[in-house]
């Protein structure tokens, strides 16, 4: 997976979001502009090659307010599919927000 492939599709009309995901975004205070920004400035930190129906990945990027964000997304030739997005918790993630803390 290559972040540039996601960036090539990175626009409001090319990001598919389910009703469930929209509800979660609203609960978390995340706007679609945050999603676009995080894809624009982010990096792939984990790949889920075996996900179905499409392989997916986790991106660490920054929101419009410069907050670290995690996105899990997949794509085909036409769309990015937003699976989830959240602001990572300092208690669960190391300072780099790329590594989950050991429990």
SEMAR-356159 format. One record per atom (N, C-alpha, C, O): residue number from 1; atom name; x, y, z. Coordinates in steps of 0.05 Angstrom, whole numbers. Layout:
% residues N
+-----+-------+--------+--------+--------+
| num | atome |     px |     py |     pz |
+-----+-------+--------+--------+--------+
| NUM |    CA |      X |      Y |      Z |
...
+-----+-------+--------+--------+--------+
END
This chain:
% residues 103
+-----+-------+--------+--------+--------+
| num | atome |     px |     py |     pz |
+-----+-------+--------+--------+--------+
|   1 |     N |     17 |    -24 |      0 |
|   1 |    CA |      0 |      0 |      0 |
|   1 |     C |     17 |     25 |      0 |
|   1 |     O |     39 |     25 |     11 |
|   2 |     N |      7 |     45 |    -13 |
|   2 |    CA |     23 |     69 |    -16 |
|   2 |     C |      5 |     93 |    -10 |
|   2 |     O |    -17 |     95 |    -21 |
|   3 |     N |     14 |    111 |      8 |
|   3 |    CA |     -2 |    134 |     16 |
|   3 |     C |    -10 |    151 |     -8 |
|   3 |     O |    -31 |    164 |     -8 |
|   4 |     N |      7 |    152 |    -28 |
|   4 |    CA |      1 |    169 |    -52 |
|   4 |     C |    -23 |    159 |    -67 |
|   4 |     O |    -37 |    175 |    -79 |
|   5 |     N |    -29 |    134 |    -66 |
|   5 |    CA |    -53 |    123 |    -79 |
|   5 |     C |    -78 |    133 |    -65 |
|   5 |     O |    -98 |    139 |    -78 |
|   6 |     N |    -77 |    136 |    -39 |
|   6 |    CA |    -99 |    148 |    -24 |
|   6 |     C |   -101 |    178 |    -29 |
|   6 |     O |   -123 |    188 |    -32 |
|   7 |     N |    -79 |    191 |    -29 |
|   7 |    CA |    -79 |    220 |    -34 |
|   7 |     C |    -90 |    227 |    -61 |
|   7 |     O |   -103 |    248 |    -65 |
|   8 |     N |    -87 |    210 |    -81 |
|   8 |    CA |    -97 |    215 |   -108 |
|   8 |     C |   -128 |    215 |   -108 |
|   8 |     O |   -140 |    228 |   -125 |
|   9 |     N |   -141 |    202 |    -89 |
|   9 |    CA |   -170 |    201 |    -87 |
|   9 |     C |   -181 |    219 |    -65 |
|   9 |     O |   -205 |    219 |    -61 |
|  10 |     N |   -164 |    233 |    -52 |
|  10 |    CA |   -171 |    247 |    -27 |
|  10 |     C |   -187 |    273 |    -32 |
|  10 |     O |   -177 |    295 |    -33 |
|  11 |     N |   -214 |    269 |    -35 |
|  11 |    CA |   -232 |    292 |    -37 |
|  11 |     C |   -259 |    283 |    -26 |
|  11 |     O |   -265 |    259 |    -24 |
|  12 |     N |   -276 |    302 |    -18 |
|  12 |    CA |   -301 |    296 |     -5 |
|  12 |     C |   -319 |    277 |    -22 |
|  12 |     O |   -332 |    259 |    -11 |
|  13 |     N |   -318 |    281 |    -48 |
|  13 |    CA |   -336 |    265 |    -65 |
|  13 |     C |   -324 |    237 |    -71 |
|  13 |     O |   -337 |    221 |    -84 |
|  14 |     N |   -301 |    232 |    -61 |
|  14 |    CA |   -288 |    205 |    -65 |
|  14 |     C |   -284 |    190 |    -39 |
|  14 |     O |   -271 |    169 |    -39 |
|  15 |     N |   -295 |    200 |    -17 |
|  15 |    CA |   -293 |    185 |      9 |
|  15 |     C |   -321 |    175 |     16 |
|  15 |     O |   -339 |    191 |     21 |
|  16 |     N |   -324 |    149 |     17 |
|  16 |    CA |   -349 |    136 |     24 |
|  16 |     C |   -349 |    131 |     54 |
|  16 |     O |   -330 |    120 |     66 |
|  17 |     N |   -372 |    139 |     67 |
|  17 |    CA |   -375 |    137 |     96 |
|  17 |     C |   -402 |    125 |    102 |
|  17 |     O |   -422 |    135 |     92 |
|  18 |     N |   -403 |    104 |    118 |
|  18 |    CA |   -428 |     92 |    125 |
|  18 |     C |   -443 |    109 |    146 |
|  18 |     O |   -430 |    127 |    158 |
|  19 |     N |   -468 |    104 |    149 |
|  19 |    CA |   -484 |    118 |    169 |
|  19 |     C |   -472 |    114 |    197 |
|  19 |     O |   -469 |    133 |    213 |
|  20 |     N |   -465 |     89 |    203 |
|  20 |    CA |   -453 |     83 |    229 |
|  20 |     C |   -427 |     99 |    234 |
|  20 |     O |   -423 |    110 |    256 |
|  21 |     N |   -410 |    100 |    214 |
|  21 |    CA |   -385 |    115 |    216 |
|  21 |     C |   -391 |    145 |    220 |
|  21 |     O |   -377 |    158 |    236 |
|  22 |     N |   -410 |    156 |    205 |
|  22 |    CA |   -417 |    184 |    209 |
|  22 |     C |   -426 |    190 |    238 |
|  22 |     O |   -419 |    211 |    249 |
|  23 |     N |   -441 |    172 |    249 |
|  23 |    CA |   -450 |    176 |    277 |
|  23 |     C |   -425 |    176 |    296 |
|  23 |     O |   -423 |    194 |    313 |
|  24 |     N |   -407 |    158 |    292 |
|  24 |    CA |   -383 |    157 |    308 |
|  24 |     C |   -365 |    182 |    305 |
|  24 |     O |   -355 |    192 |    324 |
|  25 |     N |   -363 |    191 |    280 |
|  25 |    CA |   -347 |    216 |    275 |
|  25 |     C |   -359 |    239 |    291 |
|  25 |     O |   -345 |    255 |    303 |
|  26 |     N |   -386 |    242 |    290 |
|  26 |    CA |   -399 |    263 |    304 |
|  26 |     C |   -395 |    261 |    334 |
|  26 |     O |   -389 |    281 |    347 |
|  27 |     N |   -397 |    237 |    345 |
|  27 |    CA |   -392 |    233 |    373 |
|  27 |     C |   -364 |    241 |    381 |
|  27 |     O |   -360 |    250 |    404 |
|  28 |     N |   -345 |    236 |    364 |
|  28 |    CA |   -317 |    241 |    369 |
|  28 |     C |   -308 |    269 |    362 |
|  28 |     O |   -285 |    277 |    366 |
|  29 |     N |   -326 |    285 |    350 |
|  29 |    CA |   -319 |    313 |    342 |
|  29 |     C |   -300 |    314 |    319 |
|  29 |     O |   -284 |    332 |    317 |
|  30 |     N |   -303 |    294 |    301 |
|  30 |    CA |   -286 |    293 |    277 |
|  30 |     C |   -302 |    301 |    253 |
|  30 |     O |   -324 |    291 |    248 |
|  31 |     N |   -292 |    320 |    237 |
|  31 |    CA |   -305 |    329 |    213 |
|  31 |     C |   -291 |    318 |    188 |
|  31 |     O |   -268 |    309 |    190 |
|  32 |     N |   -305 |    318 |    166 |
|  32 |    CA |   -294 |    307 |    141 |
|  32 |     C |   -268 |    322 |    133 |
|  32 |     O |   -250 |    311 |    121 |
|  33 |     N |   -267 |    348 |    139 |
|  33 |    CA |   -242 |    363 |    133 |
|  33 |     C |   -219 |    352 |    149 |
|  33 |     O |   -196 |    353 |    139 |
|  34 |     N |   -224 |    342 |    173 |
|  34 |    CA |   -203 |    329 |    189 |
|  34 |     C |   -193 |    304 |    175 |
|  34 |     O |   -169 |    298 |    174 |
|  35 |     N |   -212 |    289 |    163 |
|  35 |    CA |   -205 |    264 |    149 |
|  35 |     C |   -187 |    271 |    125 |
|  35 |     O |   -166 |    258 |    121 |
|  36 |     N |   -196 |    290 |    109 |
|  36 |    CA |   -180 |    298 |     86 |
|  36 |     C |   -153 |    308 |     94 |
|  36 |     O |   -133 |    301 |     81 |
|  37 |     N |   -151 |    324 |    115 |
|  37 |    CA |   -125 |    334 |    124 |
|  37 |     C |   -107 |    312 |    133 |
|  37 |     O |    -83 |    311 |    126 |
|  38 |     N |   -118 |    292 |    148 |
|  38 |    CA |   -101 |    270 |    158 |
|  38 |     C |    -91 |    253 |    136 |
|  38 |     O |    -68 |    243 |    137 |
|  39 |     N |   -107 |    248 |    115 |
|  39 |    CA |    -97 |    233 |     92 |
|  39 |     C |    -75 |    249 |     78 |
|  39 |     O |    -55 |    238 |     69 |
|  40 |     N |    -79 |    275 |     76 |
|  40 |    CA |    -59 |    293 |     62 |
|  40 |     C |    -32 |    293 |     76 |
|  40 |     O |    -12 |    293 |     62 |
|  41 |     N |    -32 |    293 |    102 |
|  41 |    CA |     -7 |    296 |    117 |
|  41 |     C |      2 |    271 |    131 |
|  41 |     O |     23 |    271 |    144 |
|  42 |     N |    -14 |    250 |    129 |
|  42 |    CA |     -8 |    226 |    145 |
|  42 |     C |     11 |    206 |    132 |
|  42 |     O |     21 |    209 |    110 |
|  43 |     N |     15 |    184 |    147 |
|  43 |    CA |     32 |    162 |    138 |
|  43 |     C |     18 |    136 |    146 |
|  43 |     O |      4 |    135 |    166 |
|  44 |     N |     22 |    116 |    130 |
|  44 |    CA |     11 |     89 |    136 |
|  44 |     C |     29 |     77 |    158 |
|  44 |     O |     53 |     75 |    155 |
|  45 |     N |     16 |     70 |    181 |
|  45 |    CA |     31 |     58 |    203 |
|  45 |     C |     25 |     28 |    207 |
|  45 |     O |     39 |     14 |    221 |
|  46 |     N |      4 |     18 |    194 |
|  46 |    CA |     -2 |    -10 |    196 |
|  46 |     C |    -19 |    -18 |    171 |
|  46 |     O |    -36 |     -3 |    162 |
|  47 |     N |    -14 |    -42 |    161 |
|  47 |    CA |    -29 |    -52 |    138 |
|  47 |     C |    -44 |    -77 |    147 |
|  47 |     O |    -34 |    -94 |    162 |
|  48 |     N |    -69 |    -79 |    137 |
|  48 |    CA |    -86 |   -102 |    142 |
|  48 |     C |    -91 |   -115 |    115 |
|  48 |     O |   -113 |   -112 |    104 |
|  49 |     N |    -72 |   -129 |    104 |
|  49 |    CA |    -73 |   -140 |     77 |
|  49 |     C |    -95 |   -161 |     74 |
|  49 |     O |   -105 |   -165 |     52 |
|  50 |     N |   -103 |   -174 |     95 |
|  50 |    CA |   -122 |   -196 |     94 |
|  50 |     C |   -151 |   -186 |     99 |
|  50 |     O |   -170 |   -203 |     98 |
|  51 |     N |   -155 |   -160 |    103 |
|  51 |    CA |   -182 |   -150 |    108 |
|  51 |     C |   -200 |   -155 |     83 |
|  51 |     O |   -190 |   -155 |     60 |
|  52 |     N |   -225 |   -160 |     88 |
|  52 |    CA |   -244 |   -164 |     66 |
|  52 |     C |   -267 |   -143 |     68 |
|  52 |     O |   -273 |   -136 |     91 |
|  53 |     N |   -278 |   -134 |     47 |
|  53 |    CA |   -274 |   -142 |     20 |
|  53 |     C |   -249 |   -130 |      7 |
|  53 |     O |   -241 |   -138 |    -15 |
|  54 |     N |   -236 |   -110 |     20 |
|  54 |    CA |   -212 |    -97 |      9 |
|  54 |     C |   -191 |    -95 |     31 |
|  54 |     O |   -198 |    -92 |     54 |
|  55 |     N |   -165 |    -97 |     24 |
|  55 |    CA |   -144 |    -92 |     43 |
|  55 |     C |   -147 |    -64 |     54 |
|  55 |     O |   -157 |    -46 |     40 |
|  56 |     N |   -140 |    -60 |     79 |
|  56 |    CA |   -142 |    -34 |     91 |
|  56 |     C |   -116 |    -27 |    105 |
|  56 |     O |    -97 |    -43 |    106 |
|  57 |     N |   -115 |     -3 |    116 |
|  57 |    CA |    -91 |      6 |    130 |
|  57 |     C |    -98 |     27 |    151 |
|  57 |     O |   -120 |     39 |    150 |
|  58 |     N |    -80 |     30 |    170 |
|  58 |    CA |    -83 |     51 |    190 |
|  58 |     C |    -64 |     74 |    183 |
|  58 |     O |    -41 |     70 |    177 |
|  59 |     N |    -75 |     98 |    183 |
|  59 |    CA |    -59 |    122 |    178 |
|  59 |     C |    -58 |    138 |    203 |
|  59 |     O |    -77 |    142 |    217 |
|  60 |     N |    -34 |    148 |    209 |
|  60 |    CA |    -30 |    168 |    230 |
|  60 |     C |    -27 |    195 |    216 |
|  60 |     O |     -8 |    198 |    200 |
|  61 |     N |    -45 |    213 |    221 |
|  61 |    CA |    -43 |    240 |    209 |
|  61 |     C |    -51 |    260 |    230 |
|  61 |     O |    -55 |    254 |    253 |
|  62 |     N |    -53 |    285 |    221 |
|  62 |    CA |    -61 |    307 |    238 |
|  62 |     C |    -87 |    319 |    229 |
|  62 |     O |    -92 |    322 |    205 |
|  63 |     N |   -104 |    327 |    248 |
|  63 |    CA |   -129 |    339 |    242 |
|  63 |     C |   -125 |    368 |    234 |
|  63 |     O |   -103 |    378 |    233 |
|  64 |     N |   -147 |    382 |    228 |
|  64 |    CA |   -147 |    410 |    222 |
|  64 |     C |   -135 |    426 |    245 |
|  64 |     O |   -123 |    447 |    241 |
|  65 |     N |   -139 |    417 |    269 |
|  65 |    CA |   -129 |    430 |    293 |
|  65 |     C |   -102 |    419 |    302 |
|  65 |     O |    -93 |    424 |    325 |
|  66 |     N |    -89 |    405 |    284 |
|  66 |    CA |    -62 |    394 |    289 |
|  66 |     C |    -61 |    373 |    311 |
|  66 |     O |    -41 |    369 |    324 |
|  67 |     N |    -84 |    359 |    315 |
|  67 |    CA |    -85 |    336 |    334 |
|  67 |     C |    -79 |    310 |    320 |
|  67 |     O |    -88 |    307 |    297 |
|  68 |     N |    -63 |    292 |    333 |
|  68 |    CA |    -58 |    266 |    321 |
|  68 |     C |    -85 |    251 |    317 |
|  68 |     O |   -102 |    252 |    334 |
|  69 |     N |    -88 |    238 |    294 |
|  69 |    CA |   -112 |    222 |    288 |
|  69 |     C |   -104 |    196 |    276 |
|  69 |     O |    -84 |    194 |    262 |
|  70 |     N |   -119 |    175 |    282 |
|  70 |    CA |   -117 |    149 |    268 |
|  70 |     C |   -141 |    146 |    250 |
|  70 |     O |   -164 |    152 |    258 |
|  71 |     N |   -136 |    137 |    226 |
|  71 |    CA |   -157 |    130 |    207 |
|  71 |     C |   -152 |    102 |    198 |
|  71 |     O |   -129 |     94 |    194 |
|  72 |     N |   -173 |     87 |    196 |
|  72 |    CA |   -171 |     61 |    183 |
|  72 |     C |   -188 |     63 |    157 |
|  72 |     O |   -212 |     69 |    158 |
|  73 |     N |   -174 |     59 |    135 |
|  73 |    CA |   -187 |     63 |    109 |
|  73 |     C |   -179 |     41 |     89 |
|  73 |     O |   -159 |     27 |     93 |
|  74 |     N |   -196 |     38 |     69 |
|  74 |    CA |   -189 |     20 |     47 |
|  74 |     C |   -196 |     35 |     21 |
|  74 |     O |   -206 |     58 |     22 |
|  75 |     N |   -190 |     23 |     -1 |
|  75 |    CA |   -197 |     37 |    -26 |
|  75 |     C |   -199 |     17 |    -49 |
|  75 |     O |   -189 |     -5 |    -48 |
|  76 |     N |   -213 |     26 |    -70 |
|  76 |    CA |   -213 |     12 |    -95 |
|  76 |     C |   -203 |     33 |   -115 |
|  76 |     O |   -190 |     53 |   -108 |
|  77 |     N |   -209 |     30 |   -140 |
|  77 |    CA |   -199 |     49 |   -160 |
|  77 |     C |   -214 |     75 |   -160 |
|  77 |     O |   -204 |     95 |   -169 |
|  78 |     N |   -238 |     76 |   -148 |
|  78 |    CA |   -255 |    100 |   -149 |
|  78 |     C |   -258 |    114 |   -122 |
|  78 |     O |   -261 |    138 |   -122 |
|  79 |     N |   -258 |     99 |   -100 |
|  79 |    CA |   -265 |    111 |    -74 |
|  79 |     C |   -246 |    102 |    -52 |
|  79 |     O |   -234 |     81 |    -53 |
|  80 |     N |   -245 |    120 |    -32 |
|  80 |    CA |   -233 |    113 |     -6 |
|  80 |     C |   -257 |    106 |     12 |
|  80 |     O |   -277 |    120 |     12 |
|  81 |     N |   -255 |     84 |     27 |
|  81 |    CA |   -275 |     75 |     45 |
|  81 |     C |   -266 |     80 |     74 |
|  81 |     O |   -247 |     67 |     83 |
|  82 |     N |   -279 |     98 |     87 |
|  82 |    CA |   -271 |    105 |    115 |
|  82 |     C |   -284 |     84 |    134 |
|  82 |     O |   -309 |     83 |    135 |
|  83 |     N |   -268 |     69 |    147 |
|  83 |    CA |   -277 |     49 |    166 |
|  83 |     C |   -281 |     60 |    194 |
|  83 |     O |   -301 |     57 |    206 |
|  84 |     N |   -260 |     75 |    203 |
|  84 |    CA |   -262 |     89 |    229 |
|  84 |     C |   -242 |    111 |    230 |
|  84 |     O |   -222 |    111 |    214 |
|  85 |     N |   -246 |    129 |    248 |
|  85 |    CA |   -227 |    151 |    254 |
|  85 |     C |   -230 |    158 |    283 |
|  85 |     O |   -252 |    159 |    293 |
|  86 |     N |   -208 |    164 |    296 |
|  86 |    CA |   -209 |    172 |    324 |
|  86 |     C |   -183 |    186 |    332 |
|  86 |     O |   -163 |    184 |    318 |
|  87 |     N |   -185 |    201 |    354 |
|  87 |    CA |   -161 |    213 |    365 |
|  87 |     C |   -149 |    193 |    385 |
|  87 |     O |   -162 |    185 |    404 |
|  88 |     N |   -124 |    184 |    380 |
|  88 |    CA |   -113 |    163 |    398 |
|  88 |     C |   -109 |    173 |    426 |
|  88 |     O |   -103 |    196 |    431 |
|  89 |     N |   -113 |    155 |    445 |
|  89 |    CA |   -111 |    160 |    473 |
|  89 |     C |    -82 |    156 |    483 |
|  89 |     O |    -70 |    136 |    477 |
|  90 |     N |    -72 |    176 |    497 |
|  90 |    CA |    -45 |    175 |    508 |
|  90 |     C |    -40 |    151 |    526 |
|  90 |     O |    -18 |    142 |    529 |
|  91 |     N |    -61 |    141 |    538 |
|  91 |    CA |    -58 |    119 |    556 |
|  91 |     C |    -55 |     92 |    541 |
|  91 |     O |    -45 |     73 |    553 |
|  92 |     N |    -64 |     92 |    516 |
|  92 |    CA |    -62 |     67 |    500 |
|  92 |     C |    -39 |     67 |    480 |
|  92 |     O |    -31 |     46 |    471 |
|  93 |     N |    -29 |     91 |    474 |
|  93 |    CA |     -9 |     94 |    452 |
|  93 |     C |     16 |    108 |    463 |
|  93 |     O |     14 |    125 |    480 |
|  94 |     N |     39 |     99 |    453 |
|  94 |    CA |     64 |    112 |    460 |
|  94 |     C |     64 |    141 |    449 |
|  94 |     O |     46 |    148 |    434 |
|  95 |     N |     83 |    157 |    456 |
|  95 |    CA |     84 |    185 |    449 |
|  95 |     C |     84 |    190 |    418 |
|  95 |     O |     75 |    211 |    409 |
|  96 |     N |     94 |    170 |    403 |
|  96 |    CA |     95 |    173 |    374 |
|  96 |     C |     68 |    166 |    361 |
|  96 |     O |     64 |    170 |    337 |
|  97 |     N |     49 |    156 |    377 |
|  97 |    CA |     22 |    148 |    368 |
|  97 |     C |     23 |    127 |    346 |
|  97 |     O |      3 |    122 |    332 |
|  98 |     N |     46 |    114 |    343 |
|  98 |    CA |     49 |     92 |    324 |
|  98 |     C |     49 |     65 |    337 |
|  98 |     O |     44 |     44 |    325 |
|  99 |     N |     56 |     65 |    363 |
|  99 |    CA |     61 |     40 |    378 |
|  99 |     C |     41 |     38 |    401 |
|  99 |     O |     39 |     57 |    417 |
| 100 |     N |     27 |     16 |    402 |
| 100 |    CA |      8 |     11 |    424 |
| 100 |     C |     25 |      5 |    449 |
| 100 |     O |     44 |    -11 |    448 |
| 101 |     N |     17 |     16 |    472 |
| 101 |    CA |     31 |     10 |    497 |
| 101 |     C |     27 |    -19 |    505 |
| 101 |     O |      5 |    -30 |    501 |
| 102 |     N |     47 |    -30 |    518 |
| 102 |    CA |     45 |    -57 |    528 |
| 102 |     C |     29 |    -56 |    554 |
| 102 |     O |     30 |    -37 |    569 |
| 103 |     N |     13 |    -76 |    557 |
| 103 |    CA |     -4 |    -78 |    582 |
| 103 |     C |      5 |   -100 |    599 |
| 103 |     O |     -7 |   -105 |    621 |
+-----+-------+--------+--------+--------+
END
